[in-house]
Structures are given as structure tokens and as C-alpha cells.
Amino acid sequence: MSPAGERFEQLVEIMAKLRAPDGCPWDREQSFDTIKPYTLEETYEVLDAIDARDWRGLCEELGDFMLQAVFYAQMAREEGRFAIEDSLAAINEKLIRRHPHVFATGDAKTADQVKTRWDEIKVEEKKARGETVRGLLEGMPKAMPALVEAQQISSKAAGVGFDWEDIHKVGDKVREEVLELEQAQASAGSEEIEGELGDLLFTIVNLARFLKVDPEQALRKTNQKFRKRFGHVERSLAGQGKRLQESSIEEMETLWQEAKTL
């Protein structure tokens, strides 16, 4: 067995021990639903480590991330539903089946061709299992962050040809949505304003798609940048014996511009 296989097997055994009658009280009382928030938390900690290029941190966070899968699989084993080896077999088989250009005689030269073939194989798999092939957007997870959902929706629609001709047309649509939002502000109620703002955000997500930028990651990085610069403003004012509430916008703007040069 490879070192990775040995370590993974050890993790599975540790999790089983923690869930055993003589194991950990906290681990034993967890359920599929109580673990979900930790799964989300660990996912974002992985993303934070990647954004920071913190490779040591990423190494540790990936371990925490893998623990989530092992935790769910152990609970499923206890209920007689499946085991972690079933999950591993499923993903191994899926990767081989959906990469015929690598493991068989398929032909795909570009990333777009690979993605198209992947989606086609997914449909074929559902038909083979006797499942009803739902509409293009019906099978998408509903618990995704809204920006990620918008990106997935627009990408799937674009994959079947429902898309703008080029990025310039998307830019025109952004400007159109900004104008419609301004018009709604002037004459409409809060519900229509909300709708127009949603339309603008959705169009910006499409602009990001044309630019080949992940909008969720772009916004996360901007949030991080804002926190860093605002922290500089707050610390600088505190060094002057001032609180944010006691400072003028001009003072804060000066320090903000200073933070941009650091």
C-alpha cells in the first residue's frame, strides 16, 4: 500500500474509533445535518489558504477538508447505507468514464471540448440508470452561494448556445442594466429596485465569465483587500487617539489612499 493509502486508512480507522461507543462524546452525537456547517467552514478555510498562498496552511486545511468526507461516510456505514470505499470506487469509475480522451479512444483537444463531452456523458449515465433527464437547469444544487449559482446557470445556458455574441455585447448589457436600476430608483418601489439590482449582478457574473474570471473568488479577494485597507485606516486613527466615529470622511479617505500604496 502506498503512503497515501496507509494514511487514509488510518484516518478512516480514527474516525470509526471516535464514533464507537467508547469514543468521543462530541463525535458520537453528530449527525449529517450538524456536520454541514463545519463542511462549509472547512471549504472556505481551504479557499482562504489558497488565496493567501499559504501552502503549509493549505496542507493542514486539506486534511480537515478530507475529514468531512470520512465523517459523513462513517455515519453512512453505521446506518448500513454505504462505506467510504464505495465513495472512492464511485469517483474513480466516474473519472475514468468521463475522460475517454485519456483512458479510452475518445478525442478532445481543448478544455471546452472536454467540458461538453463531460456533460454529454452525464446525460448518458442518467439514461442508462433509467432516470428522467431533467431540464438543463433543474438538476443544479440549490444550496450554492448566489454568485456561484449565477455562474453555473449562465455557463450551462451558454453551453447550448444561449449567449451573447461577444464581450462587447455583455458590456452593453451591463450599461443597460445600470440605467434600468437608476430608473427604478427614481420611480419604482423596493421590490422592482431589488429585481433590477439582481439583473445587474447576474449580468456582471456573465461579464466575469467572458473574462474567464471566477466572480465568487474575485469578490472574496476584494473583500479581503477592503478589510486590510480599512484595518489600516482604523489603526492609523487609533494611533492618533481618534475613533472612526469621531473622524471625518476626508481623514479616512486620506488614510485609505495611503493603505493602497502599502
N, C-alpha and C positions, 0 to 999 in steps of 0.2 A: 504493500500500500504506500502511496506517496505521502510525503509530509503533510500536504494539504488535506488529504483524505483522513489521515490519523487525527489531525487537529479538529476536523469537522466532526468526526465520530466522537471525539472526546466532548465536544460541545453538546452533541445530542445526548450523551450519557449524563452530563452535568445537569442538563435541563430536566431529564427524566428523574434524576435524584431530587432536584428541587421540588418537583411536583409530587413526589412519593409521599405516603402517609407520614413518614418520619422526616420529611423535607422541610422546606421553608414555609412558615405560615402565610407570608405575603404572596409568594408564588402560587401556593396551593389554592388561594381564594380568588385568583384572577380568572377571567372569562374572555371569550373572544371580544366582547364589547368593551370590557375595561382596559384591554391592551391597546385598542385602536388609537387613543390619544398619544401613547408612547411611540407607536409606529410613525405617526405623523411628525412627532417631535424629533425622532431619530433621523427621519428623512431630511428635515430641514437642517439638522446639525451636519449631516453629510454635505449638503449643498454649501453651508457656511464654510466648512473646511476647504472645499474646492475653490470657492471664491477667494479665500484668503491664501490659497496655495500653501496651506498648512499640511504638508504631506504626513508628518508624524501624527497630527490630529486626525487626518483622514484615515490613516491606518487603524486607529482606535475606533473611530466612528463607524467604519465599515464593519468592525466586529460587532458593535452594538446593533447595527442595521441587520446583520445576519441573524443575530439572536432573536429578532422579532419573528422571522420565518420559522425558526426552530421552535419558538414558544407556541405559535399557532399550530404547528404540525404535532407537537406533543399533546396538546389539548385534543386535537382531532384523533390521534391514536387512542387516547383514553376513552373516547366515545365510540371507537370502532369504525371511524369514518375513512381515514387514510393515514399513512405514515410519511415521514419526510422523504424516505426513499421513493415513494410514489410521486411526490412532487418533483424530485430530481429526475426521475425517469421521464416524466411528462415534459419537462423543459428541454431535456437532451433530445428527445424524439422530435419535439416541435422545431428546435433549431436546425436539426438535420433536414427535416421535411420542408421547412420554409426557406432553405438555402440550397435549392437544387443546382444552382450555378457553382456551388462549392463541393457538394457531396454527391452530385449526380451529373446528369447530362444537360442541365439547364443552361441558359445563356442570358446573362445580364451584365452589361458593361458599365452602367452608371448607377449611382445611388438611387436616382428616381426610378429606374427600371426595377431595381431590387424591391423598392417600396411598393410599386404597382403589383409585382408578382406576389409579394407577401400578402397583400390584401386579397388577391385572387385566390390564393391557396386557403386563406381563412374561410372564404365563402365555400370553397370546395369541401373543406373539412366539416362545416356545418351541414351541408347537404348529405355528406356521407354518414353523418350521425343521425340523419332524419330530422334535424332541427329546422324550424322555419327560418328562412333567411329574412331577417327584418330589414326595414328601411336603412338607408345608408347611415343615418344619424341616430337611429333608435337604440342601437346596442352600446352606445358610449356610456362610460361611467358617469353617474350624476353627482358624485361627491368631490369632483375636481375643483380646484380654485377657478374662479370665473375666467381669469385671463388664459389659463391653460385650456379650459373648455372651449373658449372662443377660438383659440389657435387650432385645436383639433377639429372643430366644426368647419372652419374655413378651409383647412387643409384637405379634409375629406371632400368637400364640395368642389374645391379646385381640382382635385384628382380626377373628377369626371367631367371637367371642362367648364364648370360654373365659376368663372373667374374673370377678373379684369384682363385686358389685353397686355398692359404693361404697367410699370410702377408709376408712370406719369398720370395714368387714369386713376390710380389709387390716391395719389396726391390731390387730384381734383376733387375726389370724393371726400377726402378729409376736410378740404376747404368748404365744400358744400355743407357738410355736417356741422362745422363750426358756425356757419351762417344760420343754419336752421336752429341751432341751440341759442344763438343770440336773439333770433326772432321769437323763440319760445319764452325766453326770459322777459321779453318786452310785453308779451300779450297772453301768455298761457299760464295754466296752473302748474302746481308742483309735479303732478303725475306726468304731464307732457314734457316738462323740463327733464325729468328723470329719464323718460324714453329717449329724448334727443341726446342726452349725455351718454346713455348706453349705446346708441347708434355710433356716436363719435368714438367711444372706446373700442367698439367692435371694428370700426374701420382702421383705427390705429394699429390694432392687432394684425390686420391684414397687411398694413404697410410694413410692419415688422417682418411678416412672412416673406414679402417680396425682397426685403433687405437681408433675409436669412439671419435674422436676429430673434432669439427667444425672448418674447416680451416679458414673461414672468421673471426670467433671470435679469433682464435689463432693468426692470423696476426694482428688484431686490438689491441690485448693485447701486442704484440711485438712492434707495432708502438708506443703505449703508453709508453712502457718501454724505447724505444730508445729516445723518446722526453724527458723523465725525466732524463736519464743519460747524454744526450747531453746538456741539460739545466744546469746540474751541471758543465760540462766542461766549458761552456760559462761563467757562473757566477764566477767560480774559476779563470779563466783567467782575467776576468774583475776586480776581486779583486786584481790581481797582476798588474793592469794597462795595460793589454795586450788585443789586439783584436784577434779574431780567425785567421784572415788572416795573422797576424804577428807571429803566434805561430807555432812551429814545430809539426810534426805528433807524435814525441816521447813525447812531453809535453802533447798533447791531449790524447794520449793513456794512459799515467800515470794517468791522471785525470779520464779517462773513467774507468780504473780498480778500482780506488777509489770509483767512483759512484756505482759500482757493489756491494760494501760492505755496502752501506748505507741502 
